[in-house]
Amino acid sequence: MSPVPFARLAIVGAHGKMGSLFAARCEAADIEVTRLDRPLTKDKLAGNLTGVELVCLSVPAQAVAGVTALVAPHLKAPAVLIDLCSVKTLPLRAMLDGYEGPVVGTHPLFGPVPPTDAPSRVALVPGRDAGHPDALAAVADWIERLGFTHFQTTAAEHDTAMAYVQGLNFVTTVAYLAAKPNNLDLARFVTPSFQRRLDAAKKLVLEDAPLFTALIEANPHAQDLMRSFTRYLGIAAGGDIDLLVSRASRWWEKK
């Protein structure tokens, strides 16, 4: 049996890019949504959270515990509490500790401007169904109504994957660019492939560095993966490049 669709919800952090995206998608889908942002006063929360069926926290992972403490007194089951963070272990634990009702972790695997040439996928992580036995299914239904696709995972699996996809990608990029000797002028030697790498890295370094730095700090699997990566650098330093090429080639093997 299909879950009862959410009819009224609130987004905390709705002035941010991702919060604005989800609020706009709700409005386009004719879902009543209240946009909340700082300052989160008791009066504002009490006046806007009473009777909502879903509260979505679009805030940094490190802020989830504090924001949960503010909103939880104004919620009760079956109202579902979710987050949109790019890591899951830390915010999911904070929501479960701070709210006794149903909790689901989500991560939109896209930025505030979803791609038009690929599915916009959202990872769903079960938290607690207390007071709402269909909480996960109801959140999945909401995601579909917004025009996104979804899949289910665990917090550990998600964060391990993100430590590689987001964390290690960022760290290896900035480490590579930082390794250029100060006295080495590369302007005359730049190849088209190197220029493409610089172009891809520009936004990552000049605009998104604070975001990725915070995500690495909040991801319990990031440091282990970085230590593992240094072992592969050791293989390269030992001259066994063919071994690395062979392992890297697995990305394009037919499954």
C-alpha positions as a Markdown table, in Angstrom:
| # | Residue | x | y | z |
|---|---|---|---|---|
| 1 | Met | 0.0 | 0.0 | 0.0 |
| 2 | Ser | 1.3 | 3.4 | -0.9 |
| 3 | Pro | 2.2 | 5.8 | 1.9 |
| 4 | Val | 0.0 | 8.8 | 2.6 |
| 5 | Pro | 1.7 | 11.8 | 0.8 |
| 6 | Phe | 3.0 | 14.7 | 2.8 |
| 7 | Ala | 0.7 | 17.7 | 2.4 |
| 8 | Arg | 2.4 | 20.2 | 4.7 |
| 9 | Leu | 6.1 | 20.6 | 5.5 |
| 10 | Ala | 8.8 | 23.1 | 6.5 |
| 11 | Ile | 12.3 | 23.6 | 5.3 |
| 12 | Val | 14.8 | 25.0 | 7.8 |
| 13 | Gly | 17.6 | 26.7 | 6.0 |
| 14 | Ala | 15.4 | 27.6 | 3.1 |
| 15 | His | 17.4 | 30.7 | 2.1 |
| 16 | Gly | 20.4 | 28.6 | 1.1 |
| 17 | Lys | 20.8 | 27.3 | -2.4 |
| 18 | Met | 19.7 | 23.7 | -1.7 |
| 19 | Gly | 16.9 | 24.7 | 0.6 |
| 20 | Ser | 15.6 | 27.1 | -2.0 |
| 21 | Leu | 15.7 | 24.4 | -4.6 |
| 22 | Phe | 13.7 | 22.0 | -2.5 |
| 23 | Ala | 11.2 | 24.7 | -1.5 |
| 24 | Ala | 10.6 | 25.7 | -5.1 |
| 25 | Arg | 10.2 | 22.1 | -6.2 |
| 26 | Cys | 7.6 | 21.6 | -3.4 |
| 27 | Glu | 5.7 | 24.7 | -4.5 |
| 28 | Ala | 5.8 | 23.5 | -8.2 |
| 29 | Ala | 4.3 | 20.2 | -7.0 |
| 30 | Asp | 1.5 | 22.0 | -5.1 |
| 31 | Ile | 2.9 | 20.9 | -1.7 |
| 32 | Glu | 2.4 | 23.4 | 1.1 |
| 33 | Val | 5.9 | 24.4 | 2.3 |
| 34 | Thr | 7.0 | 26.9 | 5.0 |
| 35 | Arg | 10.4 | 28.5 | 4.4 |
| 36 | Leu | 12.3 | 29.0 | 7.7 |
| 37 | Asp | 15.8 | 30.4 | 8.3 |
| 38 | Arg | 17.8 | 32.3 | 10.9 |
| 39 | Pro | 17.0 | 33.6 | 13.4 |
| 40 | Leu | 15.1 | 30.5 | 14.6 |
| 41 | Thr | 13.3 | 31.9 | 17.5 |
| 42 | Lys | 10.9 | 29.9 | 19.7 |
| 43 | Asp | 7.9 | 32.0 | 18.5 |
| 44 | Lys | 8.8 | 31.6 | 14.9 |
| 45 | Leu | 9.2 | 27.8 | 15.2 |
| 46 | Ala | 6.1 | 27.3 | 17.3 |
| 47 | Gly | 4.0 | 29.3 | 14.9 |
| 48 | Asn | 5.3 | 27.4 | 11.8 |
| 49 | Leu | 6.0 | 23.9 | 12.9 |
| 50 | Thr | 2.8 | 23.0 | 14.6 |
| 51 | Gly | 1.0 | 20.4 | 12.5 |
| 52 | Val | 3.7 | 19.9 | 9.9 |
| 53 | Glu | 4.2 | 16.4 | 8.6 |
| 54 | Leu | 7.8 | 16.7 | 7.5 |
| 55 | Val | 10.7 | 19.0 | 8.6 |
| 56 | Cys | 13.7 | 19.2 | 6.3 |
| 57 | Leu | 17.0 | 20.5 | 7.7 |
| 58 | Ser | 19.0 | 22.1 | 4.9 |
| 59 | Val | 21.9 | 23.1 | 7.1 |
| 60 | Pro | 25.6 | 22.2 | 7.5 |
| 61 | Ala | 26.3 | 18.8 | 9.0 |
| 62 | Gln | 28.0 | 20.4 | 12.0 |
| 63 | Ala | 24.8 | 22.5 | 12.7 |
| 64 | Val | 22.3 | 19.6 | 12.6 |
| 65 | Ala | 22.5 | 18.9 | 16.4 |
| 66 | Gly | 21.9 | 22.5 | 17.3 |
| 67 | Val | 19.1 | 23.0 | 14.9 |
| 68 | Thr | 17.5 | 19.7 | 15.9 |
| 69 | Ala | 17.5 | 20.9 | 19.5 |
| 70 | Leu | 15.6 | 24.0 | 18.4 |
| 71 | Val | 12.9 | 22.3 | 16.3 |
| 72 | Ala | 12.3 | 19.1 | 18.2 |
| 73 | Pro | 10.3 | 20.6 | 21.0 |
| 74 | His | 7.8 | 21.8 | 18.4 |
| 75 | Leu | 7.4 | 18.4 | 16.7 |
| 76 | Lys | 5.8 | 15.1 | 17.6 |
| 77 | Ala | 5.3 | 11.8 | 15.8 |
| 78 | Pro | 4.2 | 11.1 | 13.1 |
| 79 | Ala | 6.0 | 14.3 | 11.9 |
| 80 | Val | 9.2 | 13.1 | 10.1 |
| 81 | Leu | 12.6 | 14.8 | 10.5 |
| 82 | Ile | 15.1 | 14.7 | 7.7 |
| 83 | Asp | 18.3 | 16.4 | 6.6 |
| 84 | Leu | 19.9 | 17.2 | 3.2 |
| 85 | Cys | 23.6 | 16.8 | 4.3 |
| 86 | Ser | 26.3 | 15.4 | 2.1 |
| 87 | Val | 27.5 | 13.1 | 5.0 |
| 88 | Lys | 25.1 | 10.9 | 6.9 |
| 89 | Thr | 26.7 | 9.4 | 10.1 |
| 90 | Leu | 27.0 | 12.6 | 12.0 |
| 91 | Pro | 23.7 | 14.3 | 11.2 |
| 92 | Leu | 21.7 | 11.1 | 11.4 |
| 93 | Arg | 23.0 | 10.5 | 14.9 |
| 94 | Ala | 22.3 | 14.1 | 15.9 |
| 95 | Met | 18.7 | 13.8 | 14.7 |
| 96 | Leu | 18.1 | 10.5 | 16.4 |
| 97 | Asp | 19.6 | 11.8 | 19.7 |
| 98 | Gly | 17.6 | 15.0 | 19.5 |
| 99 | Tyr | 14.2 | 13.9 | 18.3 |
| 100 | Glu | 12.2 | 10.9 | 19.5 |
| 101 | Gly | 10.0 | 10.7 | 16.4 |
| 102 | Pro | 10.6 | 9.2 | 12.9 |
| 103 | Val | 13.9 | 10.2 | 11.3 |
| 104 | Val | 15.3 | 9.7 | 7.7 |
| 105 | Gly | 18.7 | 10.8 | 6.3 |
| 106 | Thr | 18.8 | 12.1 | 2.8 |
| 107 | His | 21.6 | 13.3 | 0.5 |
| 108 | Pro | 20.8 | 14.9 | -2.9 |
| 109 | Leu | 23.7 | 13.8 | -5.1 |
| 110 | Phe | 23.6 | 17.0 | -7.1 |
| 111 | Gly | 24.0 | 20.7 | -6.6 |
| 112 | Pro | 21.4 | 23.5 | -6.4 |
| 113 | Val | 21.2 | 23.3 | -10.2 |
| 114 | Pro | 20.2 | 19.7 | -11.0 |
| 115 | Pro | 21.6 | 18.3 | -14.2 |
| 116 | Thr | 19.3 | 18.1 | -17.2 |
| 117 | Asp | 21.1 | 15.3 | -18.9 |
| 118 | Ala | 21.2 | 12.8 | -16.1 |
| 119 | Pro | 18.9 | 11.6 | -13.3 |
| 120 | Ser | 18.9 | 13.7 | -10.1 |
| 121 | Arg | 19.5 | 11.0 | -7.5 |
| 122 | Val | 18.9 | 11.2 | -3.8 |
| 123 | Ala | 20.4 | 8.7 | -1.3 |
| 124 | Leu | 18.0 | 7.7 | 1.5 |
| 125 | Val | 19.2 | 6.3 | 4.8 |
| 126 | Pro | 16.7 | 4.8 | 7.3 |
| 127 | Gly | 16.9 | 6.2 | 10.7 |
| 128 | Arg | 13.8 | 5.5 | 12.9 |
| 129 | Asp | 10.2 | 4.7 | 12.1 |
| 130 | Ala | 8.8 | 5.4 | 15.6 |
| 131 | Gly | 5.4 | 6.9 | 15.3 |
| 132 | His | 5.3 | 6.6 | 11.5 |
| 133 | Pro | 5.8 | 3.0 | 10.2 |
| 134 | Asp | 5.9 | 4.3 | 6.6 |
| 135 | Ala | 8.4 | 7.2 | 7.2 |
| 136 | Leu | 11.0 | 6.0 | 4.7 |
| 137 | Ala | 8.4 | 5.2 | 2.0 |
| 138 | Ala | 6.7 | 8.5 | 2.6 |
| 139 | Val | 10.0 | 10.4 | 2.1 |
| 140 | Ala | 10.7 | 8.4 | -1.0 |
| 141 | Asp | 7.3 | 9.3 | -2.4 |
| 142 | Trp | 8.0 | 13.0 | -1.6 |
| 143 | Ile | 11.4 | 12.8 | -3.4 |
| 144 | Glu | 9.6 | 11.4 | -6.5 |
| 145 | Arg | 7.0 | 14.1 | -6.4 |
| 146 | Leu | 9.8 | 16.7 | -6.6 |
| 147 | Gly | 11.0 | 15.1 | -9.8 |
| 148 | Phe | 14.0 | 13.3 | -8.3 |
| 149 | Thr | 15.0 | 9.6 | -8.2 |
| 150 | His | 16.2 | 7.8 | -5.1 |
| 151 | Phe | 18.0 | 4.7 | -3.7 |
| 152 | Gln | 18.4 | 3.3 | -0.2 |
| 153 | Thr | 21.8 | 2.9 | 1.5 |
| 154 | Thr | 23.3 | 2.9 | 5.0 |
| 155 | Ala | 25.2 | 5.7 | 6.7 |
| 156 | Ala | 28.5 | 3.8 | 6.7 |
| 157 | Glu | 28.2 | 2.8 | 3.0 |
| 158 | His | 27.2 | 6.4 | 2.0 |
| 159 | Asp | 30.0 | 8.1 | 4.0 |
| 160 | Thr | 32.6 | 5.7 | 2.7 |
| 161 | Ala | 31.5 | 6.4 | -0.9 |
| 162 | Met | 31.4 | 10.2 | -0.3 |
| 163 | Ala | 34.9 | 10.0 | 1.3 |
| 164 | Tyr | 36.1 | 8.9 | -2.1 |
| 165 | Val | 33.8 | 10.7 | -4.5 |
| 166 | Gln | 33.9 | 14.1 | -2.7 |
| 167 | Gly | 36.7 | 14.0 | -0.1 |
| 168 | Leu | 39.5 | 12.3 | -1.8 |
| 169 | Asn | 38.7 | 14.0 | -5.1 |
| 170 | Phe | 39.0 | 17.4 | -3.4 |
| 171 | Val | 42.2 | 16.5 | -1.4 |
| 172 | Thr | 44.1 | 15.0 | -4.3 |
| 173 | Thr | 43.2 | 17.9 | -6.5 |
| 174 | Val | 44.4 | 20.6 | -4.1 |
| 175 | Ala | 47.5 | 18.5 | -3.2 |
| 176 | Tyr | 48.4 | 18.1 | -6.8 |
| 177 | Leu | 48.1 | 21.8 | -7.5 |
| 178 | Ala | 49.9 | 22.7 | -4.3 |
| 179 | Ala | 52.8 | 20.5 | -5.2 |
| 180 | Lys | 54.0 | 22.8 | -8.0 |
| 181 | Pro | 57.4 | 24.3 | -7.1 |
| 182 | Asn | 57.2 | 28.1 | -6.5 |
| 183 | Asn | 60.0 | 28.7 | -9.0 |
| 184 | Leu | 58.5 | 26.7 | -11.8 |
| 185 | Asp | 56.8 | 28.8 | -14.5 |
| 186 | Leu | 54.4 | 26.5 | -16.4 |
| 187 | Ala | 52.8 | 29.1 | -18.7 |
| 188 | Arg | 54.6 | 28.0 | -21.8 |
| 189 | Phe | 54.2 | 24.3 | -21.1 |
| 190 | Val | 50.5 | 24.0 | -20.5 |
| 191 | Thr | 48.9 | 21.2 | -22.7 |
| 192 | Pro | 45.2 | 21.0 | -23.6 |
| 193 | Ser | 44.7 | 18.1 | -21.2 |
| 194 | Phe | 46.3 | 20.0 | -18.3 |
| 195 | Gln | 44.2 | 23.1 | -19.1 |
| 196 | Arg | 41.1 | 21.0 | -18.9 |
| 197 | Arg | 42.2 | 19.8 | -15.4 |
| 198 | Leu | 42.8 | 23.4 | -14.3 |
| 199 | Asp | 39.4 | 24.5 | -15.6 |
| 200 | Ala | 37.7 | 21.6 | -13.8 |
| 201 | Ala | 39.6 | 22.5 | -10.6 |
| 202 | Lys | 39.0 | 26.2 | -10.5 |
| 203 | Lys | 35.5 | 26.2 | -8.9 |
| 204 | Leu | 36.5 | 23.4 | -6.6 |
| 205 | Val | 39.4 | 25.4 | -5.2 |
| 206 | Leu | 38.3 | 29.0 | -5.4 |
| 207 | Glu | 34.6 | 28.6 | -4.5 |
| 208 | Asp | 33.9 | 25.2 | -2.9 |
| 209 | Ala | 36.9 | 24.7 | -0.7 |
| 210 | Pro | 35.2 | 25.6 | 2.6 |
| 211 | Leu | 32.3 | 23.2 | 1.8 |
| 212 | Phe | 34.5 | 20.3 | 1.0 |
| 213 | Thr | 36.8 | 21.0 | 4.0 |
| 214 | Ala | 33.8 | 20.9 | 6.3 |
| 215 | Leu | 32.5 | 17.7 | 4.7 |
| 216 | Ile | 35.9 | 16.0 | 5.2 |
| 217 | Glu | 35.9 | 17.0 | 8.8 |
| 218 | Ala | 32.4 | 15.6 | 9.3 |
| 219 | Asn | 33.0 | 12.3 | 7.5 |
| 220 | Pro | 34.3 | 9.6 | 9.8 |
| 221 | His | 35.7 | 7.6 | 6.9 |
| 222 | Ala | 37.7 | 10.3 | 5.2 |
| 223 | Gln | 41.0 | 10.0 | 7.0 |
| 224 | Asp | 41.2 | 6.2 | 6.5 |
| 225 | Leu | 40.7 | 6.6 | 2.8 |
| 226 | Met | 43.4 | 9.3 | 2.6 |
| 227 | Arg | 45.8 | 7.0 | 4.4 |
| 228 | Ser | 45.0 | 4.3 | 1.9 |
| 229 | Phe | 45.7 | 6.7 | -1.0 |
| 230 | Thr | 49.1 | 7.5 | 0.3 |
| 231 | Arg | 50.0 | 3.8 | -0.1 |
| 232 | Tyr | 49.1 | 4.0 | -3.8 |
| 233 | Leu | 51.4 | 7.1 | -4.0 |
| 234 | Gly | 54.1 | 4.8 | -2.5 |
| 235 | Ile | 53.6 | 2.3 | -5.3 |
| 236 | Ala | 54.0 | 5.1 | -7.8 |
| 237 | Ala | 57.2 | 6.3 | -6.1 |
| 238 | Gly | 58.5 | 2.7 | -6.3 |
| 239 | Gly | 58.1 | 2.8 | -10.0 |
| 240 | Asp | 55.3 | 0.2 | -10.4 |
| 241 | Ile | 53.1 | 2.5 | -12.5 |
| 242 | Asp | 51.7 | -0.4 | -14.6 |
| 243 | Leu | 50.1 | -1.9 | -11.4 |
| 244 | Leu | 48.3 | 1.4 | -10.8 |
| 245 | Val | 47.2 | 1.6 | -14.5 |
| 246 | Ser | 45.8 | -1.9 | -14.3 |
| 247 | Arg | 43.8 | -1.2 | -11.2 |
| 248 | Ala | 42.5 | 2.2 | -12.5 |
| 249 | Ser | 41.4 | 0.5 | -15.7 |
| 250 | Arg | 38.8 | -1.4 | -13.7 |
| 251 | Trp | 36.6 | 1.7 | -13.8 |
| 252 | Trp | 35.9 | 1.0 | -17.5 |
| 253 | Glu | 35.5 | -2.8 | -17.3 |
| 254 | Lys | 32.1 | -4.1 | -18.3 |
| 255 | Lys | 30.1 | -5.2 | -15.2 |
